[in-house]
Amino acid sequence: MDPRMEKQLARARRVAVDIGLGPALKLVRDNVVPTARRNRSDDRHLALLLSFVLREDSNCIDVGAHKGDVLRTILRHAPGGRHVAYEPLPHMAAALTTDFPAVEVRQAALADQPGVLPFTYVRSRPAYSGLRDRVPDSEDVERIEVAVETLDDAMPADYRPTLIKVDVEGAEYGVFKGGQKLIGSSRPHLVFEFGAGARDYGTTADEMYTLVDNDLGLRIFDLDGDGPYTLPMFRTTFASGAHFNFVAHP
C-alpha cells in the first residue's frame, strides 16, 4: 500500500476511535471484511469450477438467480444447454426474463413441498429475501406470497442437469430434499451456500451432511478445494463460519 494512503487510513482510524466508533470498526474488521474477502475468493473459484465442469451443451439450474451473475457465467461456458433459473421476486424474475431470453425463468421458490408460502422481500437488501424473516426491524421489508415448487415435480422427466447452484439464504436443505430423485438420477455437481442462515430454518450441519453425503452420495468440498469433508470437519466449519460456500461432486 502507498505510504501516504497508510498514513491517511491510520489517521481515519484514530479519528473514529476518538469519536466513539472503535467498537463499530472492530465489528467491521472482524466480521464484514473477512466475509467480503471470502465471497470474492469463492466467486473466483466458482468461475474456475464452472469452466472445468461445464461442456457447451451442459444443462444447469440456478436456484436463487437474483441478478444473474452466476447465470451469466453459466451461459458463457454452456451456451447450448437447457438452463432453468428460479427467482421468486417478481421484478427480478422479469428482469432475468429480459436479460436472458434463452433461459427458462421461473418466478417461484423451491422447497421440499409445493404450494404457496409467505415470503419476506427485503427492499433495502434484496439478497437477504427469503421464506424466513431473518433481518433486523430497521430493514425495509414487505411480506408477499410466492409460488413454491419442488425440483422433482417441476423438472421434465428427460431433464438431466450437470450442475445445480443453490443460494437461497438458509433454505438450501429444503431445495435438496425436494429434488432427491432428480439429483439421484442425474448426479450433478451441487454448488450451495450453507451458513448462518440455515439456523433460521432449523437445519443442522449433521442434517445437511447426511442428506448430501450419505443419502445423495456426493462428496463435499469447499470452494478452496479442501475436502472431501468428513462430518466432524463439516460441523466445525459450519460452527466457525470459516466457509459457507460448498460444492458436492459425484
Secondary structure, 3 states (H helix, E strand, C coil): CCHHHHHHHHHHHHHHHHCCCHHHHHHHHHHHHHHHHHHHHHHHHHHHHHHHHCCCCCCEEEECCCCCHHHHHHHHHCCCCCCEEECCCHHHHHHHHHHCCCCEEECCEECCCCEEEEEEEECCCHHHCECCCCCCCCCCEEEEEEEEECHHHHCCCCCCCCEEEECCCCCHHHHHHCCHHHHHHHCCEEEEECCHHHHHHCCCHHHHHHHHHHHCCCEEEECCCCCCCCHHHHHHHHHHCCCCEEEEEC
